[in-house]
Amino acid sequence: MELRESNIQQLDQSLYDVLIIGGGINGAVAAAALSGKGARVALIDQRDFAGFTSQQSSNLAWGGIKYLESRDFALVRKLCLSRNHLIRNYPSQVEEIRFFATIDEGFRFHPLLLWAGAWAYWLFGNGFTKIPRLLFKRMIEREEPVVNTRNTAGGFEYSDAYLPDNDARFVFQFVRSAMDRGCIAANYVESLGARWDGAIWLTRARDVIAGKQFEIRSRVLINAAGPFADEHNRLTGVQTEHHHLFSKGIHLIVPRITPNQRILAFFADDGRLFFVIPMGIRTCIGTTDTRVESPFTEVTDEDRQFVLDNINKRLNLVRPLTRHDIIAERCGVRPLVVKMQAEGNTRDWLQLSRKHEIDVDRAKAHLSIFGGKLTDCLNVGNEVVEIVRELGIELPHRNCRWYGEPDRTVREEYLRQAKLMKLDSYTLPESRESLTSRLWRCYDEKAFGLLEEIRADSQQAEVLIEGTEYLRCEIRLAKRREMIVKLEDFLRRRSKIALVMPREDIRNAPGLMEACEMLFGDQAREKFDEYFQSQPAARLSSTGSV
Ligand SMILES: Cc1cc2nc3c(=O)[nH]c(=O)nc-3n(C[C@H](O)[C@H](O)[C@H](O)COP(=O)(O)OP(=O)(O)OC[C@H]3O[C@@H](n4cnc5c(N)ncnc54)[C@H](O)[C@@H]3O)c2cc1C
């Protein structure tokens, strides 16, 4: 039986210590942390894991340099330390990267002042990253000729971190690690609401694919439904101190703008920071910040034009970027936490917006996670563990470290084996990195299994879907371990194919149908048609629901 079906069968069989609603970053870390500590955990998401907000971020683990301007120093300090913690524990998945910031003449701050701010930022992060650098116009021209310096006053360079793969893949590795430690997780299973019977929670769930309804019993219920947290609390009759407001942000993915592995930073016409971020063989540009009322959003013509105008104004391109250059788009809402009575209060909107809060109803053993960032995810996991322990759930593995890549000796053994079998002879000439490092980043210890498959049969090292870098053995691994229900789960979230390759090229790529056969067996054609008949992935926003 397939992993998902087997897990769904188990969901109504036991009394779980904790049921988590939502498999975005907050639900995923909660599941990984609690399972790691030995709790009996179930996790459900009505879409794919990371199928809503957590697939729409800027892929940055950052200390929030821009919050220095609003003097939210405590938040900056906390986020800088969280960023450092991520870099230290995920050295291949969260990489330090330089931000090359260019400042226009007449901007509200002089480059020298911003450079001083970058030093303060560096100190807030305990000097963990490389030191900031002041950039003169000449240096910008020499080092990054793609930047248009006609109206440039100067600039500065500083460090933060980014996810070279994909936010959704980063989230999935927490879900996977939770499953490895006994968590029963299933995607495309929706909570229809829950009832507290005085001792336990009874959650009505629906398998969105098969349509079947059943009940999940748990001692504790965690609402990690992201932008839907308030809605789920209404369904369950839970009152909270905090709730969400939404800010929409978009990104456009275009052909690679600069060969340099750094992020270009500018202040857009509205005064907000926006970035040109490397994404493999492409570049991702964004983002915007527009208050909206609904979590369901899409990229409008106005959004597209805003980003294109701002970027064209600040770059020296052979020809300006137009809509025809857009390979894919990302669009989502930031769930921003505010206190109940503060709704509509702009001051709180700016000040409270980027924090996370966990509201606890102790009498009913209920947690609601509000707000937050990918950057802060390990703190969310640790805080959830502490609260669940206080609620009386026994955690037999209290000292277990629930996060992080395998230690150095395991990695060194992997590198040794990869070298002995000359794995890098299979690296594609156009790849940004060696196959050895990519496989480790995506699968860590599980990459040993891939090496074994390639040693047994060198065809397993062939790229299966032409135009991508995914090997035959990776698709086999995905089939076994990555709970892929729809083709979009694989193309958009477990891999980033749908972000970097035009839709028509994917459709026509030799090998795609064979990959579908490996992933879906008899249903290959149906899943292929379902994906290509749906809204184009390039235009798919968070409305890309079930
Ligand atoms: C444009 C943009 C840029 C960003 N950039 C960054 C960045 O660079 N760095 C950073 O750290 N953060 C960034 N963020 C913030 C970050 O992405 C979010 O804070 C985070 O992803 C929210 O995660 P979440 O788990 O709370 O919500 P989600 O990822 O939305 O997860 C909630 C899940 O709950 C599920 N769900 C909802 N209702 C139900 C139900 N009834 N039953 C079952 N499941 C349900 C949903 O399907 C969803 O998958 C950005 C956000 C945006 C929008």
The ligand as a Gaussian input file, in Angstrom:
#p B3LYP/6-31G(d) Opt

LIG

0 1
 C        5.514000      37.069000      -0.540000
 C        6.040000      36.470000       0.722000
 C        7.407000      36.488000       0.982000
 C        7.898000      35.924000       2.157000
 N        9.235000      35.855000       2.323000
 C        9.736000      35.269000       3.433000
 C       11.130000      35.094000       3.552000
 O       11.890000      35.387000       2.641000
 N       11.602000      34.551000       4.704000
 C       10.769000      34.153000       5.709000
 O       11.275000      33.691000       6.728000
 N        9.428000      34.276000       5.598000
 C        8.884000      34.800000       4.482000
 N        7.539000      34.904000       4.317000
 C        6.663000      34.490000       5.423000
 C        6.442000      32.980000       5.427000
 O        6.368000      32.468000       4.123000
 C        5.146000      32.657000       6.163000
 O        5.131000      33.299000       7.402000
 C        5.001000      31.165000       6.418000
 O        5.168000      30.442000       5.221000
 C        3.621000      30.860000       7.009000
 O        3.595000      29.485000       7.274000
 P        2.324000      28.815000       7.939000
 O        2.689000      27.409000       8.232000
 O        1.835000      29.639000       9.063000
 O        1.162000      28.925000       6.831000
 P        0.938000      28.084000       5.506000
 O        2.191000      27.797000       4.794000
 O       -0.135000      28.764000       4.732000
 O        0.391000      26.694000       6.039000
 C       -0.907000      26.534000       6.537000
 C       -1.446000      25.226000       5.981000
 O       -2.668000      24.921000       6.616000
 C       -3.484000      24.240000       5.683000
 N       -4.870000      24.305000       6.130000
 C       -5.635000      25.417000       6.247000
 N       -6.859000      25.073000       6.678000
 C       -6.865000      23.728000       6.835000
 C       -7.852000      22.785000       7.234000
 N       -9.104000      23.161000       7.558000
 N       -7.523000      21.476000       7.258000
 C       -6.271000      21.069000       6.928000
 N       -5.313000      21.929000       6.532000
 C       -5.604000      23.235000       6.490000
 C       -3.217000      24.982000       4.386000
 O       -3.539000      24.184000       3.262000
 C       -1.735000      25.308000       4.487000
 O       -0.921000      24.384000       3.794000
 C        7.007000      35.395000       3.133000
 C        5.644000      35.368000       2.869000
 C        5.156000      35.881000       1.666000
 C        3.691000      35.787000       1.367000

